[in-house]
Amino acid sequence: MELLQTIEKRASVRKYLNDQVPLTDLEEMVRRAGLSPSVNNSQPWKFIAISNRSLLDQMAQAVEARLQEMMPDADSHAQSAIKTTVEYFSTFFRDAPAVIAVAMQPYEAIIDKLMNARSSGHEDINRLRSYPDIQSIGAAVQTLLLSAVDLGYGACWLSGMLVAQEKLQKLLQIADPWKLMAFVAVGKAAVMPQKRDKKALQQIFVHIP
Ligand SMILES: Cc1cc2nc3c(=O)[nH]c(=O)nc-3n(C[C@H](O)[C@H](O)[C@H](O)COP(=O)(O)O)c2cc1C
């Protein structure tokens, strides 16, 4: 598929056919994501593809339990409607044929060590540089999404489920210093979502000649 067509076709797909995503396709999506730019070519990522129904169910249950802890008093109609919405957007992945978890190894540049000794800590420096490792993960996830579309799938980026980060890391055996950063649900689209409105070019672009 042409790049422009792929970019324009991409939309967050949350309803999937039951068809499995073959391992070769998951591998190809991740291979392409691995070609993304990263700070100092650190490639601070690891991708864990989950097609196991029982594990996906355990993950969704962990998210539900955490949301229940966080919103125990959603009594009124309005509150419970919000809770239902949040729950849906954080757990629909349960029915996806595959979910790819993206983990990050926090990046520490050589310069951090020098600066650490003088003034601020790694976290301060990282904040000043607007988290280049997290930016790198964003680049990889976008490449993953576009590759999924190019290979004929629908996909959706998820971060809402990270409310249960600790439990999810245990379930996926992700150990320190690695940190879960995002998930991508993938499958053949059962329903193509309505295209979301996007800002016009004039609203997002400034040219300084
Ligand atoms: C960092 C990030 C986190 C997101 N987390 C979720 C999520 O937890 N659940 C979900 O259903 N969609 C999630 N999305 C998808 C957005 O809701 C979606 O991209 C946005 O509404 C625009 O729609 P579009 O992707 O169809 O253009 C996330 C997207 C990004 C970039």
Ligand as a Chemical Component Dictionary entry (heavy atoms), coordinates in Angstrom:
data_LIG
# 
_chem_comp.id                   LIG 
_chem_comp.type                 NON-POLYMER 
_chem_comp.pdbx_formal_charge   0 
_chem_comp.three_letter_code    LIG 
# 
loop_
_chem_comp_atom.comp_id 
_chem_comp_atom.atom_id 
_chem_comp_atom.alt_atom_id 
_chem_comp_atom.type_symbol 
_chem_comp_atom.charge 
_chem_comp_atom.model_Cartn_x 
_chem_comp_atom.model_Cartn_y 
_chem_comp_atom.model_Cartn_z 
_chem_comp_atom.pdbx_ordinal 
LIG C1  C1  C 0 -0.753 7.735 23.601 1  
LIG C2  C2  C 0 -2.112 7.220 23.174 2  
LIG C3  C3  C 0 -2.865 6.498 24.069 3  
LIG C4  C4  C 0 -4.116 5.978 23.702 4  
LIG N1  N1  N 0 -4.803 5.205 24.590 5  
LIG C5  C5  C 0 -5.986 4.671 24.225 6  
LIG C6  C6  C 0 -6.672 3.805 25.113 7  
LIG O1  O1  O 0 -6.253 3.517 26.221 8  
LIG N2  N2  N 0 -7.846 3.277 24.695 9  
LIG C7  C7  C 0 -8.373 3.545 23.457 10 
LIG O2  O2  O 0 -9.443 3.016 23.139 11 
LIG N3  N3  N 0 -7.746 4.374 22.585 12 
LIG C8  C8  C 0 -6.557 4.935 22.933 13 
LIG N4  N4  N 0 -5.864 5.724 22.052 14 
LIG C9  C9  C 0 -6.432 5.987 20.713 15 
LIG C10 C10 C 0 -7.020 7.401 20.639 16 
LIG O3  O3  O 0 -8.208 7.445 21.363 17 
LIG C11 C11 C 0 -7.230 7.755 19.152 18 
LIG O4  O4  O 0 -6.001 7.759 18.496 19 
LIG C12 C12 C 0 -7.877 9.117 19.006 20 
LIG O5  O5  O 0 -9.182 9.137 19.529 21 
LIG C13 C13 C 0 -7.945 9.552 17.521 22 
LIG O6  O6  O 0 -8.640 8.608 16.766 23 
LIG P1  P1  P 0 -7.951 7.888 15.506 24 
LIG O7  O7  O 0 -6.800 7.064 16.025 25 
LIG O8  O8  O 0 -9.019 6.995 14.930 26 
LIG O9  O9  O 0 -7.488 8.945 14.565 27 
LIG C14 C14 C 0 -4.624 6.242 22.398 28 
LIG C15 C15 C 0 -3.847 6.973 21.491 29 
LIG C16 C16 C 0 -2.603 7.452 21.870 30 
LIG C17 C17 C 0 -1.770 8.201 20.850 31 
# 
loop_
_chem_comp_bond.comp_id 
_chem_comp_bond.atom_id_1 
_chem_comp_bond.atom_id_2 
_chem_comp_bond.value_order 
_chem_comp_bond.pdbx_ordinal 
LIG C1  C2  SING 1  
LIG C2  C3  SING 2  
LIG C2  C16 DOUB 3  
LIG C3  C4  DOUB 4  
LIG C4  N1  SING 5  
LIG C4  C14 SING 6  
LIG N1  C5  DOUB 7  
LIG C5  C6  SING 8  
LIG C5  C8  SING 9  
LIG C6  O1  DOUB 10 
LIG C6  N2  SING 11 
LIG N2  C7  SING 12 
LIG C7  O2  DOUB 13 
LIG C7  N3  SING 14 
LIG N3  C8  DOUB 15 
LIG C8  N4  SING 16 
LIG N4  C9  SING 17 
LIG N4  C14 SING 18 
LIG C9  C10 SING 19 
LIG C10 O3  SING 20 
LIG C10 C11 SING 21 
LIG C11 O4  SING 22 
LIG C11 C12 SING 23 
LIG C12 O5  SING 24 
LIG C12 C13 SING 25 
LIG C13 O6  SING 26 
LIG O6  P1  SING 27 
LIG P1  O7  DOUB 28 
LIG P1  O8  SING 29 
LIG P1  O9  SING 30 
LIG C14 C15 DOUB 31 
LIG C15 C16 SING 32 
LIG C16 C17 SING 33 
# 
